């Protein structure tokens, strides 16, 4: 049998990879179905991220599609490596982490985590590292306080008269019902941080890290234990003096988004952290291109481009949206790239080629590319595309980016240099200068 039976407590899957067969005993299939339903809705997927096939005799087959991350089902962690990284290489989580520190908010300082120095960390441990570093930096002078409205009665009016309780005042005229705003430590941020610390303490693998987050939770024991609603947590705004807590707030948001049914039941077990692989790859490529353009004194943009005039019949202009357009200092488009979360064969797929060629023709860019994720170094392939209508030739490059280089501290710079080299090098002697 080609598929291997994996024993708990961890199941390792490869996105779009070979399915894994295991015993259904010890795996809460109902909880997995609930997690599938929720993540499909949150990520906008057309199907379940973890496909489950019942083979009979208490055996199931699992396969991951379109997602990367980790899901907890009961006592079992299902870890999903993105298709461009090897699940057999423990370093894939560190690589994914470095990508997420960019695409999850973009402002997270990679120095807050020691991920680049470690061979492998679980996703909760990586989040705990980020949380601990942020809390130590942002809470050095205490957490921000806020005002909370309180209904009370007394012989002295404090705040404003509570007109909703005038009947009570008529019955007991010597007691004034009022509403007052009190300065308190029990803010939505403080409750989010306490709840996050308790969640991480229950899921991290390193004892020292678990102890550190438990100490934070104990220090916040005076605030409410129930976290704020996700929408309220998203609206939390930090002042200048507490900006260091922003990464910890992001961790809290990730925990709330992944809490699912466990949050509702009050348990501190995470149902997971899943990301849409295609989206995080596209966002990361945009970030790399921003850095490459900045080095060259250029800028990048992503916007819909309308083209074509309707000369007969009813209709509107045509439209295309390339992932990244490079503009020089005068605002002239000079290059275009589209990120393709696909495996690169001997040539790109026809629809992908048509899309980027159209953008190049409309914007007048003769240098275009398609970027592909790969797990080992590979040289670019370049085609010269001539026009039979008398237009200029176009240089199309299939540009492989070895994302496994992110396992090294200099990895991001290596990828940025690869993009700069593509922008600088003219391998097509047929191109006009």
C-alpha angles and dihedrals in degrees: 000000000000096000119077124226108234123205124219150288094049132034118191118205133179117220106254087355132127113306121251121229121210143149116280089220110106093016114104100221092181091056089046090053090051091049090049091052093049098045092046088057096043095048096037094239123167093221143013114302090218112041114209121199120186109221094181130243090072094300126125134185120220128198130173123220133185096349142085131195136063133300125193116215110182105308094339125096115209107202118196119197116202113253093250092059130062117248087204089063110079089207094074093090091054090050092049090048093055090052092048093051085064104039097040097076096325094234100080110123110232088210088072089075133051090211093121090058097050129078094218140354130174116246093251090052091051091049090048090053090052092045094049094048092048094046093049090051100039101038097047090110096035133273122293114268127217143192122262125192116236130189114218144144132228147144090263123058112240120182111342134335112265102231091185088071100046090122089060090050092052090053093047106023093173090066118068116209109217144164117226133180112231126195107238143172090219097095130150089253093052092048090048092051093048093049091046092051091051091048093051093045089059096048111033116101101211111085093212092052091048090051092050095053091044088057090054091050090050090050089056095047090116092067128073118285096215111089121229120263113275092249091051091048090052090054095054109122123197126212123232093264092055101042089115088073093062094093089050089051090051089052089051091052091051090050092049092048090050098040096090117155093350090064091052092052093048096244121140095223116116120230089205155272113261129170132190100251095208092053097048091047093051092047092048093051089052090052092050091049091051090056093045092050092048090055089055096045091253137114136221134220141178119209140135114272118210119204142160128058120240105239098170136021128003123310146095135257121294119252139206131173116203114198096234132013119187117215125192125224091279093053095254116143109242106168142010133203133182121201113228118194091202140103112268115231126174092304139006122268114270097243091052091050093049092051097053093040089055091052091048092050094047095046095038094242115150093185114071135153147182115221119214130187115237134174097221136034115283131171119243120253117223129198128189110219114200125200120231088200095066098263126137121279118261125220111219118191129191096212115197116201116200101218092182085076085077087077085078123068092240092049099107091050091050090055092046090051090051091056092046090051090053091050093047103041121084106197094162111083088189093068117101113242 
